Amino acid sequence: MAEFRAFWEQIVNEATCSPHLERLLFVEQPFHRRVALSEEIRKDLTAWDDRPLMIIDESDAQIESMQTALDSGYAGTSHNNCNGVFKSVAIACLLTYIRGQDPHRKLILSGEDLANIGPVALLQDLTVMSVLGIEHVERNGHHYFAGLNDFPAEVQQQILASHSDLYHQPADFPTLKIRNWRISMSSLLRSPFGYKSEFSTEQ
């Protein structure tokens, strides 16, 4: 904690960092999972009045982890589908309840796709994010993979036909259609389980 706090205070006092800090939403788990929810961290965090908004991520392993994090001075957590969709539904309900009790408290439910890609996993992931009301999502899959390039042309065309608001084909393969840093969810929310197409399993 001492090292992170010194680092953070150095950033805050550095004039060239000010424009970036104004756009910073939160800090994602700066402590190792072995200690992030420890009593020592809880004491230090709750005693740091002007701490930045921090969320847990790797430490959100149990159903009770969110409540422990909130009691320890964190502002929330990050959803990803592999940790359980209904677990995050419960967390979203908890945060809504707390906001009702304390409207001025800043609480965060963020999200990340863990490098999910289309034509199924990414679409289902995005659908869950939207249902949970998460607007800022870490899109690893879009940045690290070449859209739908690895899938057969038939699958690519099915996705373009079914989800033309989400995908477009500016070059040789379909990729996410990003406009003003946002992507459309309309076709996903009108589709069962987030996608319309039925894909062949034959090679």
N, C-alpha and C positions, 0 to 999 in steps of 0.2 A: 504493500500500500504506500509506503513512504516513497518508493521509487516512482510509482505512477503519479502520486500527487505532485511531486517535485517536477516531473515531466509536464504534467498538465498546467501547472502554474507558470512554467517557463513559456509554454505555448500561449497562454492567455496574455502574458505580458509582452509578447512579440508582436509588434505593430503589423508586420506583413501577414500574420495569421488571422487578423481580425475579420477580413472579408469571408474567409472560409468558416470561421467559427459561427458567423451569423447564419450560415446555411446548414450547420451541423444539427442533425435531428437527435442523435444520441450516440453514446459510446457502447460498443458491443463487447461485453464481458472481457475486461482487460486483465482479469486474474485467472490463473489456471484452475481447472475444475476441481483440483484437490483441495483448494482453499477458498474458492469463490463464495461458498455458503458457510464458511467457518465462523465461529464466534468472534475470532479476532478481526476478521474483515467486517463483520456486522458492527462491532464497536467502533472501528475506524470510520466506516461509511456514515453511520448515523451521527457521528461527532463532526463530520465535515459538512458544514452548513451550505456552502456555495459549490458543492460538488456538481459536476455535469450530470445530466440524465444518463443513467447506465442501465443496461438490460443484461440478463443472463442469456446464455445460448447453450453451450456445451453442458452446462450444469443443470439444464432443465430436463432431468432424467426421470423424475418420479412425479406422481400426480400432486404431491404436496410441495414440490420444488418452487412453484410460483409463489405460494403464500410465504414460504421461508424467505424467498428473495425480497418480496415486498416488505417483510418485517426487518430485513437486513439493510434496507436503504436503496434497493434497486427500484427502477420505475416500470419494469415489465420483462418481456421475454420475446423470443423469435419463434414463429411457427414454421415447421416443415412437416410435410405429410408423413415422413417415415417415423416421426415420433408419436403419431396418432392424431387423427382428425378430431375425434370426439374429445380427446384431452384438451385440444385447443378450443373447442366449443365451450368446454367447462371453464377454461381460463378466460375466454371472452366474456362469459356470463359473470365471472368473479370481478373482472375489471369494470364491467357495467354497473354492478352492484356497488362497488367502492366509489365510482364516480357519482352515483346517486347520493351516497352518504357524504362525500366530500368533493363537490364540483370543481374546486380549485386545484385539486391534486393532479399532477401530470402523470399519466399512465400510458404505457406503450405496448401494443402488440404488433410487432413487425413480422417479416417473413422472408424466407429464402428458399430457392428451389433446389439446392444441392445438385446443380448441374443436370436437372431433368431436361429432357428434350421431347419434342413431338415425335410421333403424332398422337400419343395417348397420355403419357405421364405428365408432360408439361401442361397440357390442356386441363387435366384433372386438378393439377396443383393450382393453376391460376383460378379455377372455379372455386376451390376451397378458399383461397385468399380473398376473393371477392365476397363470398358469403360471410366470411369472418369480418369483413369491413376493412381489410388491410390494403392500403393504397401505395405504400412504399415497400417494394419487394426486391431483394437482391437476386438478380437474374443471371446466375452463373452459366446456365445452359446456353443462353443466347450468345454470351461473349466467347465461350470456349469451344463451341461447335459450329460447324458450317450449316446452320439451319437444318433442312431436311435432306441434305445432299446425300446421305448414306442410304436413303430409302428408295425403293423402286419408283419409277416415273408414275406408275398408276396410283401409288399411295400419295405422292406429292400432289397430283392433280385432284385427288379426292379431298385432301385437306384444303386446297385452294378453293374448290367449289363449295365446301361446307363452311369454311371459316375465312371468307374473303376479307372480313374486317380485321382479323388477327394476323393473317399471313398475306404476303404478296411475293412476287417473283421479279425483283429488279434485275437479276442477272441469270445465272444458270440453274438456280435452285430456289425454292421458297424459303423465306426467312421471316422473322417477326416484323410486322409493320408498326414502326414506332413513329408517332407524330407528337411533337412538342413534349417529348419525354414520357409519353403515355401510350398505352395499348388498349385497344377496344376489347370489352368482355361480352358484348351483346350476343354474339352467336353461341358462345359457351354457355351462357345462362339460359338459353332457350333449348339446350341440348341435354338429353339424359346423361348423367355422369360426366358432363363436360365435353363430349364429342359426339358427332353425328354419324360418322362413317363406320361401316363394318369392314374390317380388313381381312383379306384372305391369309390363312396360315400356311398355304401351300408354297413350296419353294419353286 
